[in-house]
Amino acid sequence: MSSEDERAGGGADDAPPEQLALIRETVRQAKAPRAKPRTWRGAALAKELPVARVLVDKGVLHLDRYFDYAVPEELDAEAQPGVRVRVRFGAGRHRVRDGRREGGGLIDGFLVERLAESDYAGPLAALAQVVSPEPVLDAELLGLARAVADRYAGSLADVLQLAVPPRSARAEKRPSPEPLPPPPVPEPGSWARYEQGAAFVAALASGGAPRAVWNALPGPEWSEELARAVAATLASGRGALVVLPDGRAVARADAALRALLGEGRHAVLTADAGPEKRYAQWLAVRRGAVRAVIGTRAAMFAPVRDLGLVALWDDGDDSHSEPHAPQPHAREVLLLRAAQDGCAFLLGGWNCTVEAAQLVETGWARPLVAAREQVRACAPLVRTVGDGDLARDEAARAARLPTLAWQAARDGLRQGPVLVQVPRRGYVPRMACAACRTPARCRHCSGPLEGRESGAALRCGWCGREEGAWHCPECGALRLRAQIVGARRTAEELGRVFPAVPVRTSGREHVLDTVPGTPALVVSTPGAEPVAEGGYAAALLLDGWAMLGRPDLRAGEDALRRWLSAAALVRPQSAGGTVVVVAEPTLRPVQALVRWDPVGHAVRELAERAELGFPPVSRMASVAGPAEAVAGFLGAVELPREAEILGPVPLPVTSPGRPRRVGGPPPGEQWERALIRVPPGSGAALAGALKTAQAARMARGGDTAVWVRIDPPDIG
């Protein structure tokens, strides 16, 4: 080996001083024990505020509280209140090493606050990981979530799953745009049609907090009016939040806001946007880059800064009721936000629910309505076809349309499209005797007989047997007629009546957003009616008795809401707009439609419910499950003294293959349901008692399901 090689491969003694210092430092670091991430064994704790209070993502009631964890020094900078963290949960007291609890499974959570010391006397586990340094939970959102959890006897973790969308790392890395300056104060526009409309917009623009129940006039102007209310709030330097029932309504409000304010002033929060885009929009709101939000029910928790207005459109729509625990309603959440933030409140729609009428009746909100002359100028002509008319109408017995409806459709098709609302989707109808309306039953099991496509034989809806030689057991007639004909079957029959007119359908499988203003028949199920360019020339509301005859407390209110939603798309009477409703004209909802007086209908409904002790005057909860479980739960719960238990009664059995309703029994199982009613002022005590009993039951490890729901929408 040459001298050059010897110098090149020399030992550490021949190394320069800089290399010796580096080697010695590396050796010292290697000898020092390094804490393992997610256990942090042996790691030093944060010097200041070494305790983190964490809400773990366990949506069970007996764990609905905060848990304390130690903050390692390495996580001190990132472990700030509001961030997402991961912690070890479930370790027993015996798994303690060096004064620190270890073990348990990793679980997500939110860091709520940092403390100097814990009120827990035992050893603490360490935070396992800060998932992201982005703060997503502030004190305001946490307070709202806690209020909602207490209101609906649920857990805080379940509410935060609804309030905070799932994380997207790519969305967090992108910066949000810079906030725009407040826009100018808008003109009242079509708000001037209402008696106090211009004053309402002026109050928003001046920084006020008016609270109103808005009975919107028929026509497409409602989205522009909502946009002007949002613009007036933004002009005052505050934020605005608007919750709408579905994506089609959000799209109309979005277009109105873009036309009035331009791009970049509002965010759209819907599930259709996809997880990453939705989270990016949510972060822009959370960071204060955007001050206005519109969206579906998930947007009710949007973290808008300096909130000045919360608005809800069509609160009677079922879409506003969240199906996931604890099943809050968007109206009640926005009411809590209005009270918590002291902001303005706007509840609008073509209809008026009983809850909206109660807000006005108690003086909490003011009515925002138009004069009767203005209503008559905007509303179409409404005509009725009752049972007496149908009995005298030979055409109604043989065809799908009564004579009056057929004439209205014929005249309307000369001017534009005609809307046909059918309260059922699909093709297969339930059958009845054409002469006496006796329901057609199977001879084997007494199940309902259903019609089928292509002229095939009748089939039983229970046992599936075919029936080829049916006759009425009451009158002996051989002819059958559909009890409720679906949209597809109606479209087929109307196509034969009007062979030269195109027929379009809109329903669950395929919902149309808009249709041209040319003559056409548009057959739609309730809630899926498309908007026609220039408005419909006429609308036919068929089988009204099917909606009015439902065994539900809200049957009349819901039928009127669906009729008004369809009739509001028709041209005014001065432009030839006509609506024909096939329902008994003496019934209260039908009379409210003819007079276009949803407010009067809601006020009378509220008075009757107050007399009978029904919601919303009283507060009600439902307890459902197997009979033994329901009985045990009712025996253990400590209800308020004034509580009244109704039932329990059996629930309808879910047929195999049918979708299970929220809170309903699994297919084939027999459940019972009890209703618990308390007078006004005792709702919080009822929710607290039910939550305590359910938490105790879960802590004992009860295997049998018991569903508890506050303010159930379907009490029968």
Secondary structure, DSSP 8 states (H G I E B T S, - for coil): --HHHHHHT--GGGS-HHHHHHHHHHHHHHHS----TTT-TT--B-SS--EEEEEES---GGG-S-EEEE-BGGGTTT--TT-EEEEEE---TT-EETTEE---EEEEEEEEEEESS-S--S---BEEEEEES-----HHHHHHHHHHHHHTT--HHHHHHHHS----HHHHHS--------------GGGGGBTTHHHHHHHHHTT---EEEEE--SSTTHHHHHHHHHHHHHHTT-EEEEE-SSHHHHHHHHHHHHHHH-TTSEEEE-GGG-HHHHHHHHHHHHTTS--EEEESGGGGG---TTEEEEEEE-TTSGGGB--STT--BHHHHHHHHHHHHT-EEEEEESS--HHHHHHHHTTSSEEE-B-HHHHHHHS-EEEEE-HHHHHH-HHHHHSSS-HHHHHHHHHHHTTS-EEEE-SS-SS--EEEETTT--B-B-TTT--BEE--GGG--EEETTT--EESS---TTT----EEEEE--HHHHHHHHHHHSTTS-EEEESSSS--SEE-SSS-EEEE-TT---EETT-BSEEEE--HHHHHTSSSTTHHHHHHHHHHHHHTTB--GGGT-EEEEES-TTSHHHHHHHHT-HHHHHHHHHHHHHHHT-TTTSEEEEEEE-HHHHHHHHHH----TT-EEEEEEE-----TTS---TT---TT---EEEEEEE-TT-HHHHHHHHHHHHHHHHHTT--S--EEEES-S---
